[in-house]
């Protein structure tokens, strides 16, 4: 006797459900063109709530890779409640340090086909592609209208770039007369472009030395900026972008300014679109804060060295597992800085960590910033001609020297 009709129909339906779907076009690939690490801003870097209630926030960023489209990543990663963004527009700014834009270039940004988006607490939201062609090293203005201020702001305080706030929805306005300037970024995490066959991103991962302490607003004079310019000037490397994921005051092991490096590595490195390289330059704040409040014993120094190098090993393993080339950068000398008042034991720690970084196999490659920046007569101190004056951060000449010392061959096949 034949099988019941219902059984045969069920088999046919199951077969249909399990059959391979018709081949669909693969989703387009993207690569990060600009990005910034996020944190909860310190009280001094927060905007007053009223400045973001029913307000337009216009922010300028410089992309390090070009393309025929862009997409914008809005962030609420440290928010405690959902964040609604009612409108977003992109345009070309008229001049550095000015809120004025060329209105003929203005394009609306949508999110899942809508002008508005509500980003859950703790999340990012990537926009739909926008038909807005950009060139490498070009600045773009991104204007967000927030109907209500975030319950808790998500920010990158070290923007070194001027932003503006003004009441109401002026996202498409050619200028913002009376707008309040502020040298920080808020609720904005990244800009991507469509990836060409060879396109890839380099993440510069670090602290204030990578974030560009001492660089004036709207100048783009950080060492990752200069590296991006070198890459674009060389035909062999024009397919590469640079994403600056430095946070001023950041530490490898403990939260201070921003989440610790190991905690933010997944979001700021591994999750970045198109990332194929990471340069890790971080640890000086861990070394300095160890004795900031007074001396500690030899056991504490040894433990710090062991924990920092262990964290480096963790980051290297995670990067390699994703096919990312991980490049270690040696920690710059900082003796004499009044920020930390380091002693011989701190210098011994730095030397031990740098020896580990230089050890074959610890990283896939090494950039020896220590050898470049140290004073030959006093190796525990920075060269005077490359020092900003605080014995901790490089000068503008120092940042340029750092970028110039990076072999571009590190990023070739």
C-alpha positions in Angstrom: 0.0 0.0 0.0 1.4 3.4 -0.9 2.4 6.0 1.6 -0.2 8.4 2.9 -0.6 11.6 0.8 0.2 13.7 3.8 3.5 11.9 4.3 4.5 12.4 0.6 3.5 16.1 0.8 5.5 16.5 4.0 8.6 14.9 2.3 8.3 17.1 -0.7 8.0 20.2 1.5 11.0 19.1 3.6 13.0 18.5 0.4 12.1 22.0 -0.8 13.1 23.5 2.5 16.4 21.7 2.6 17.3 22.2 -1.1 20.0 24.7 -1.8 18.7 28.2 -2.4 19.3 29.8 -5.8 22.7 31.4 -6.0 22.5 35.0 -4.9 25.0 37.7 -5.6 27.6 37.8 -2.8 27.2 40.8 -0.5 29.6 43.7 -1.3 32.7 43.9 0.8 33.7 47.1 2.6 36.8 48.5 4.1 37.2 51.1 6.9 38.2 54.5 5.6 38.0 56.3 8.9 37.3 55.2 12.5 37.7 56.3 16.1 37.7 54.4 19.4 34.8 55.0 21.7 34.6 55.7 25.4 32.4 57.3 28.0 33.7 60.9 28.0 35.2 62.3 31.2 33.1 65.0 32.9 35.2 67.7 31.4 34.7 66.3 27.9 30.9 65.7 28.1 28.6 68.1 26.3 25.9 69.7 28.5 22.7 67.7 28.0 20.9 70.8 26.6 23.5 71.0 23.8 22.3 67.6 22.4 18.5 68.0 23.1 16.8 68.6 19.7 20.2 69.5 18.2 22.3 69.1 15.1 25.8 67.7 15.6 28.0 68.4 12.7 31.4 66.5 12.7 34.2 66.4 10.2 36.4 63.4 9.5 39.2 62.7 7.0 38.9 59.4 5.1 42.1 57.5 4.3 40.7 55.5 1.4 38.4 56.5 -1.5 35.4 55.0 -3.2 32.2 55.6 -5.1 30.0 55.2 -2.0 30.3 55.5 1.8 28.4 54.1 4.7 28.3 55.6 8.2 28.5 53.8 11.6 26.5 55.6 14.3 27.3 54.4 17.8 25.5 54.1 21.1 28.0 51.5 22.5 28.3 53.1 25.9 24.7 54.4 26.0 22.4 53.2 28.8 19.1 53.7 26.8 18.2 53.6 23.1 19.4 56.5 21.1 17.3 58.0 18.3 19.0 59.8 15.4 16.2 61.5 13.3 18.3 62.5 10.3 21.8 62.3 9.0 23.3 64.2 6.0 26.8 64.0 4.5 28.5 66.8 2.6 31.9 68.3 1.7 33.1 70.9 4.1 34.1 74.3 2.7 37.3 74.7 4.8 39.0 73.1 7.8 37.7 74.5 11.1 34.5 75.8 9.6 30.9 74.3 9.9 30.1 75.5 6.4 29.4 72.9 3.7 28.9 72.9 0.0 25.1 72.4 -0.2 25.4 71.0 -3.7 27.2 68.0 -2.3 24.7 67.2 0.5 23.3 63.6 0.5 20.8 62.1 2.9 21.8 59.0 4.8 19.3 56.2 5.4 19.2 53.2 7.8 17.3 50.2 6.6 15.6 52.5 4.1 14.5 55.0 6.7 15.8 58.5 7.5 15.7 57.8 11.3 17.2 55.1 13.3 17.0 54.1 17.0 20.2 52.5 18.1 19.9 50.1 21.1 22.0 50.7 24.2 25.4 49.1 23.8 25.1 48.9 20.0 26.3 50.4 16.7 24.2 50.8 13.6 25.7 50.9 10.1 23.8 53.0 7.5 22.7 52.0 4.0 25.3 52.7 1.3 25.2 56.4 0.3 26.0 57.5 -3.3 28.7 60.0 -2.1 32.1 59.5 -3.9 35.1 60.3 -1.8 38.8 60.5 -2.5 41.6 59.4 -0.2 42.6 62.0 2.4 39.4 64.0 1.7 37.4 65.5 4.6 33.7 64.9 4.8 31.1 66.6 7.1 28.6 64.3 8.8 25.5 66.0 10.4 23.3 64.2 12.9 20.0 65.4 14.3 19.3 64.1 17.8 15.7 64.7 19.0 16.8 63.9 22.5 20.2 63.8 24.2 21.8 60.4 24.9 21.2 59.1 28.4 25.0 58.6 28.4 27.2 59.9 25.7 29.5 57.8 23.6 32.5 59.8 22.5 36.0 60.1 21.2 37.4 63.1 23.1 40.7 63.2 21.2 39.3 64.2 17.9 41.8 66.9 17.2 39.0 68.1 14.9 36.3 70.7 15.5 32.7 69.7 15.7 29.6 72.0 16.1 26.2 71.8 17.9 23.2 73.9 17.2 19.5 73.7 18.2 17.1 72.1 15.7 17.4 70.0 12.6 20.0 71.8 10.4 21.6 68.7 9.0 21.3 70.0 5.4 22.1 73.7 6.2 24.9 75.3 4.2 26.2 76.9 7.4 25.5 76.9 11.1 25.7 80.5 12.4 25.9 80.7 16.1 26.8 77.0 16.5 28.9 75.9 19.5 32.3 74.5 18.6 33.8 71.6 20.5 37.0 69.6 19.8 35.5 66.1 20.3 33.5 63.5 18.3 30.2 62.1 19.6 28.1 59.1 18.6 30.1 58.5 15.5 32.3 55.4 15.1 33.3 54.8 11.5 33.1 55.5 7.8 33.5 52.7 5.2 34.0 52.5 1.5 33.5 49.6 -1.0 36.5 47.4 -1.0 38.5 46.8 -4.2 40.2 43.5 -4.7 43.3 44.5 -2.8 41.9 47.0 -0.4 42.7 46.5 3.3 42.9 48.5 6.5 45.7 49.1 8.9 44.6 49.7 12.5 46.9 51.9 14.6 46.1 50.7 18.1 47.4 52.6 21.1 47.2 55.5 23.6 47.7 59.3 23.4 50.9 58.9 21.3 48.7 57.3 18.6 45.7 59.5 19.4 47.9 62.6 18.7 48.4 64.4 22.0 49.7 67.9 21.2 48.3 68.1 17.7 46.3 71.3 17.1 42.7 71.1 15.8 41.9 70.4 12.2 45.6 69.7 11.2 45.7 65.9 10.8 49.3 65.8 12.1 49.2 62.5 14.1 51.6 59.8 13.1 48.8 57.6 11.6 47.8 60.6 9.5 51.3 60.9 8.1 51.4 57.2 7.6 48.2 57.4 5.5 49.7 60.1 3.4 52.8 58.0 2.8 50.7 55.1 1.8 48.7 57.2 -0.7 51.9 58.6 -2.2 53.3 55.2 -3.1 51.5 53.3 -5.9 52.3 50.0 -4.2 50.2 50.9 -1.1 47.4 53.2 -2.3 44.9 50.4 -1.6 45.5 50.6 2.1 43.6 52.8 4.7 44.7 53.7 8.2 42.2 53.6 11.1 43.4 55.5 14.2 42.3 53.6 17.3 44.3 55.4 19.9 42.8 56.6 23.1 44.6 59.2 25.3 45.5 57.8 28.7 44.6 54.3 27.6 46.2 51.3 29.4 46.8 47.7 28.4 45.6 46.1 31.6 43.2 48.4 33.4 40.5 50.9 32.5 41.5 54.5 33.0 40.6 56.7 30.0 38.5 54.3 27.9 38.3 50.5 28.3 41.6 48.7 28.7 43.3 47.6 25.4 42.6 43.9 25.8 38.9 44.7 26.5 38.5 46.9 23.4 40.7 44.8 21.0 37.7 42.9 19.6 35.7 46.0 18.7 38.5 48.4 17.8 40.7 45.9 15.8 39.2 42.5 15.0 35.7 43.9 14.0 36.9 46.7 11.8 35.8 46.2 8.2 38.7 45.0 5.9 41.4 45.0 8.6 44.5 43.1 7.6 47.2 44.7 9.7 47.4 46.1 13.3 50.2 48.1 14.8 50.2 47.8 18.6 51.9 50.7 20.5 50.6 50.7 24.1 52.0 50.2 27.6 53.6 53.4 28.7 50.6 54.4 30.8 50.7 51.0 32.6 54.4 51.6 33.3 53.9 55.1 34.6 50.8 54.6 36.7 52.4 51.6 38.6 54.5 54.1 40.7 52.5 57.3 40.2 51.3 57.2 43.8 54.6 55.9 45.3 57.2 53.2 44.9 56.3 49.5 44.7 58.3 46.4 45.3 60.3 44.3 42.8 57.5 41.7 42.7 55.0 44.3 41.5 57.3 45.4 38.8 57.9 41.8 37.6 54.2 41.1 37.7 53.5 44.1 35.5 56.0 43.1 32.9 54.6 39.5 32.9 51.0 40.7 32.6 51.7 43.3 29.8 53.6 40.8 27.7 50.9 38.2 28.3 48.3 40.7 27.1 50.4 41.3 24.0 50.5 37.6 23.4 46.7 37.4 23.7 46.2 40.2 21.2 48.7 38.6 18.8 46.9 35.2 19.0 43.5 36.8 18.4 44.7 38.8 15.4 46.5 35.8 13.8 43.4 33.7 14.2 41.6 36.2 12.0 44.3 36.4 9.4 45.5 39.8 10.6 49.3 40.6 10.5 50.2 41.9 14.0 53.0 44.4 14.3 54.5 45.2 17.7 55.9 48.7 18.3 58.4 49.3 21.1 57.5 51.7 23.9 59.1 55.1 23.7 61.4 56.3 26.5 59.7 58.5 29.1 62.3 59.3 31.8 62.0 62.8 33.2 58.3 63.3 32.5 56.5 65.0 35.4 53.4 63.2 34.4 54.7 60.0 36.0 58.1 60.8 37.5 59.5 57.4 36.5 62.6 55.9 38.2 65.2 53.3 37.3 62.8 50.4 38.0 60.2 51.8 35.5 63.0 52.0 32.9 64.0 48.4 33.6 60.4 47.4 33.1 60.3 49.2 29.8 63.5 47.6 28.6 62.2 44.2 29.6 58.9 44.7 27.7 60.7 46.0 24.6 63.1 43.0 24.7 60.0 40.8 24.6 58.5 42.8 21.7 61.7 42.4 19.7 61.9 38.7 20.4 61.4 36.6 17.2 57.9 35.2 17.0 56.3 37.5 19.6 54.8 39.5 16.8 54.8 39.1 13.0 57.0 42.2 12.6 58.4 44.9 14.8 58.6 48.7 14.5 61.4 49.9 16.8 60.1 53.3 17.8 62.3 53.2 20.9 65.5 53.0 18.8 64.2 55.9 16.7 63.1 58.2 19.5 65.6 57.7 22.3 68.5 60.0 23.0 71.7 58.2 22.3 73.4 59.8 25.2 70.5 59.1 27.6 68.6 56.1 26.2 65.9 56.4 28.9 64.9 59.8 27.5 63.4 61.0 24.3 65.5 62.9 21.8 65.1 66.7 22.5 64.4 67.4 18.8 61.5 65.0 18.7 60.1 65.7 22.2 57.0 67.9 22.7 58.6 69.2 25.9 56.8 66.9 28.4 59.3 64.0 28.0 56.4 61.7 27.3 54.7 62.7 24.0 56.5 63.4 20.7 56.4 66.8 19.0 54.9 67.3 15.6 58.4 66.6 14.2 58.5 63.4 16.3 55.2 62.2 15.0 56.4 62.8 11.4 59.6 60.9 12.2 57.6 58.0 13.6 55.5 57.7 10.4 58.6 58.1 8.2 60.4 55.3 10.0 57.7 52.7 9.3 58.8 50.4 6.3 55.9 50.3 3.8 57.2 46.8 2.9 55.5 45.6 6.1 52.2 46.0 4.2 53.1 44.4 0.9 52.4 40.8 0.0 
